């Protein structure tokens, strides 16, 4: 099965990693539009413990506009999700959805260039975290 994420593990706990992730995304033009605290939600709704797990909905407005211009239905796939998952021993896995995997759901040829740029930006953001 093909991988649909880009990922890096950082030597920070989730609380320390989150502001670094936000800063790295911002450097690549992404803002965080939504936040889901999966750990808190599952604890409150189901009484289960899953450990630290957050989903940030990141958006680069220029790329979103280009994508929506090529395929107005693309909004169903936005924003780009970035996951922070506690990995134990003070480490955090940071995963971003691979824009190429998302764009495969559309027939709009123009989306290939948008996916290329979005992927490059996300890869650079993750590389900053690994430094």
Secondary structure as the mmCIF struct_conf table of DSSP 4:
data_model
#
loop_
_struct_conf.conf_type_id
_struct_conf.id
_struct_conf.beg_label_comp_id
_struct_conf.beg_label_asym_id
_struct_conf.beg_label_seq_id
_struct_conf.end_label_comp_id
_struct_conf.end_label_asym_id
_struct_conf.end_label_seq_id
STRN STRN1 UNK A 5 UNK A 10
BEND BEND1 UNK A 11 UNK A 12
HELX_RH_AL_P HELX_RH_AL_P1 UNK A 14 UNK A 27
TURN_TY1_P TURN_TY1_P1 UNK A 28 UNK A 29
STRN STRN2 UNK A 31 UNK A 37
HELX_RH_AL_P HELX_RH_AL_P2 UNK A 38 UNK A 46
BEND BEND2 UNK A 52 UNK A 52
STRN STRN3 UNK A 53 UNK A 59
HELX_RH_AL_P HELX_RH_AL_P3 UNK A 61 UNK A 70
HELX_RH_3T_P HELX_RH_3T_P1 UNK A 72 UNK A 77
BEND BEND3 UNK A 79 UNK A 79
STRN STRN4 UNK A 80 UNK A 88
TURN_TY1_P TURN_TY1_P2 UNK A 89 UNK A 90
STRN STRN5 UNK A 91 UNK A 97
HELX_RH_AL_P HELX_RH_AL_P4 UNK A 99 UNK A 103
TURN_TY1_P TURN_TY1_P3 UNK A 104 UNK A 105
TURN_TY1_P TURN_TY1_P4 UNK A 109 UNK A 110
HELX_RH_AL_P HELX_RH_AL_P5 UNK A 111 UNK A 130
#
